[in-house]
Amino acid sequence: MKLRFLTVSLLSALLASSFVFAQEKKGPKEDQTPLGEQMEKIGGAYRKLGRQINDATKNADSLALVATIKTAAAAALKFEPAKKADIPAADQAKFVADFQAKLKDFAATVDKLEAALKANDNATAAKLVDEMKTERSDGHKAFEKKKDKKG
């Protein structure tokens, strides 16, 4: 009887700790900027979209994810990257303009993706998701502020 109680107690503690850990992991980031919040929305929708883009039965859900990406990208245009502060003052305006142009190019790719999904052309949609991945990677290299390494 004591062994059963001990086992149930340990399992309960394990489940409770994993739940707390999951909540901490999903909590807001301390140094999150408004732009970062929009990019998180794009990233979450993009990851889910990438997993289901080849499944035509999920096109309605994929279109909802595309709408999330479009909304967040439009909102992101209102903000400037934190990296701007690291750029010499004379080059800051060009840096922001380049960021906005890159984000508009990304939005144009998202528009093409939306059209492909509406046409049930998942092969083209999958290629566009790959293109978005390249655009995202290039954009992060150019405009994302490098994180300080702890430690």
N, C-alpha and C positions, 0 to 999 in steps of 0.2 A: 504494500500500500504506500509506504514512504517512497519507494522507487518511482511509482506512478506519479505521485505528487511532485517529486523532484523533476521528472521528465516533462510534465505539463508546465511547470514553472519555468524551466529552461527554454522550452519552445515558445512560451509566451514572451519571455524576455527577448529572445532572438527576433521574434516578429515585431515587437514594439521597437526595438533598436533599429531594425531595417526600415521601418516606417518613418522614424524620426530622421534617419540618414537621408531617405528619399526626399523628405520635405526640405531639409537643409540644402540639398543639392539643387532643388528647383527654386529656391528662394532668390530674391533679387540680388544682383551683384552690387557691392558697395560703391564701386566707382563707375556705375553705369551712367552714360550720357544719354540725352534724348535721342541722338543719332544711333547710339548703341542699342537702345531699346527697339528702334525700328529694324535695325539689322538683325536682332535676335528673332523678331517676328518673321522676317524674310527667311532666315536660316532654318527655323523650325518648320515652316511650310515647305521650304525647298527640300529638306531631308525627307519628309513624308512623301512629297511628290516624286522624288527620285526612286523611292521604293515601289511605287505603284504605277509609274508612267506607262509601262508596257501593257497594263491590264485595262482593256477597253471597257470592261464592266464597271470600272471605277472612275470613268471620265467625269461624271457629275461631281464627285468628291474632288477630283483633280482640278476642275474648274473653280471650285470653291477655294482651293489652296492658291490657285493663280490669282484670284481676286484678293486674297490676303496679301500676297506678294505685291500686287499692283498698288494696293492702298498704302502699304508700308513704304514702298519705294517713293510714292508721291509725297508722303509725309517726310521722308528722309531728305528730300530736296530742300526742305526749309532749314536744315541744319548744316553746320560746317564740321568737318573732321577735327578732332582734337589735335591731330598732327599739325594743323595750321600754325599753332603756337611755336612749333619748332622750325618753321620756314622763315627765312629772312623777310622782313616787312615788305620789301620791294616785290617779292615774288608771291605774296599771300593771295592777292586777287586772282592771279593766273592759276594758282593751286586750287582755289575754290571753284573757279570756272571749269577747270579740268575735271574736278570731282563731279560737278553737276553734269557735265557732258557725258562722262562715263556712266553715271547713274541713268541718264536719259537713254543711252545706248542699251543698257540693261533692260530698261522698261520697254524699249522697242522689241527686244528679243522676247520678253514676256508676252507682249501683244501677239507676236507670231505664234508663240506657244498656245495661247488662248484660241487663236484661229484654227490651229492644227487639231486641238482637242475637240472643238465644236464640229470639225469635219470628220471626227473619228479617225484621224490619221496619226495613230500612235507611234508609228515608225519615225515620222518627221518630228513628232513631239519629243521622243526620246533623244533625237539628235539635238534638238533645241535645249533640252535640259543639260546635255553635255556642254553645249555652247555657253549656257548660263554658268556652269561650273568654272569654265575657263575665264569668263568675264569676272566672276566673283573673285577668283584667285588673283587675277591681274589687278583688280581694284584694291584688294587687301594689301598687296605688295606696295602699291603706289600711295595709298591714302590712309592706311591703318597705322596708328601710332604703335610703335614697338612696345611690348609689355616689359616692364622691369622684371629681371629674374631675381627671385627671392633666394636668399641664401646661403 
